[in-house]
Amino acid sequence: MNNGHPEPDPTHRAFLSRAVAPNLYTSTLHPEFIPALVTANLMTPHLWHWAEQSMAGVDVANPTAALQAIHRFLNKKFYHANGHEYASIWGLQETRHVTDPEEREASEYAMRMIETSTRSPWAESLKPLLHDGLFPLVVYGTVDVLRVHGRRLGKRALGVTSCLDECALAVAIAIAAGVCRWEDVVFLGSPLHYTVYIRTPDGGVWMNAKREMHTRPGWAEHCAGFEEEHRAREMTEMIGAVDRVICGEGLAVFPRGKLSGNRAAVARAVAELEGFVQARLHDLTPLPEDGEENRFAGWEVIAKEPGGSAHAVQTAVLHRARQGGSPILEAALYMFRHPEYCHADILMDAARKNYYTFLKSASAGTADEIHAMVEAVPVRESLYGPTGRLAMPDEVLSSGMANEAERELMRHILHGHMTARLG
């Protein structure tokens, strides 16, 4: 699975390995994974079915009404999982066992932010875990993974989602339905919680994930009589903590002085958010001066008309990624597990590093026991269907689905962990 493009250097290889199955902690390290997740969802056929469903009977010429319909669709059709449920699906992030220095530092940063926040009531009972560097592992899956976990948790829903999943789905559905463009989107939040602002002709809308949606006039009415500082505090308290802005052309993580992509586009996004709130957002200052401009190269592929199908997006993204120098599109192809792009050894790296699979391997002490564990996976087809896309062993374990190639990968990974443990 070399697929005709060169082997990446070690730094980029680590980036792509993390992109295979991004989670709360690796997305803290690489916020570029968020627009990449939107792109991966746009490459997924079921996303386009959902766009069609959500727009039934809706006038897409009225973007605000269409976005309200998308928000209702998300609220009605998806189940928002809490931390305990994510732990049951993916296990825990254990910082002390994260060996990569960058990933470890990002894990510590995210956990400090969660620990000092008072926003999430469900997180309160989990905060004692944070003192030991433990917290649920929240994986940001593509549409196919979200669908599987709706069934796994016994929820009558199209999928199981986190706040970021909901925002990424809202954006992808809106782009697929022709309601907004790539350039109209601004993610605002932190590792604790994400929200999304979408530019519209009548002043924009702000979605606090599934929880609530505000139009500009509605927000003004909500904050009527508030002083400027109160208006700013109202938004930041709804989010819990704000440390980053991610728009279609660039991003900034303010406490870290991190800037990627087009600085002017990020500045415009901040100004537009402040215009919506009618207040200065002090968490979004100062805007970093220098950054990696090329991190968002290739965004124009998604900014163009998506082409009316997942296949059209796949074709455009694959073509541009093969030209090189487009980290976001490359990350999206790894999230999607595109069989014509992904290096097999990078997928193997990602599978080998997964801690949930490592823990599961502890129950096996012989090759026969590993074989039995693999054969216990009940459904002999991939959660991705007959597409050539490869599910990772943790996805196999959580979904109960695997084709023969996925079973062989799982067997190989479990055997490697067992051999390393037993010596």
Summary of the structure (lengths in Angstrom):
residues: 423
radius of gyration: 20.9
end to end distance: 30.5
largest distance: 69.9
contacts: 1449
relative contact order: 0.13
helix: 56%
strand: 11%
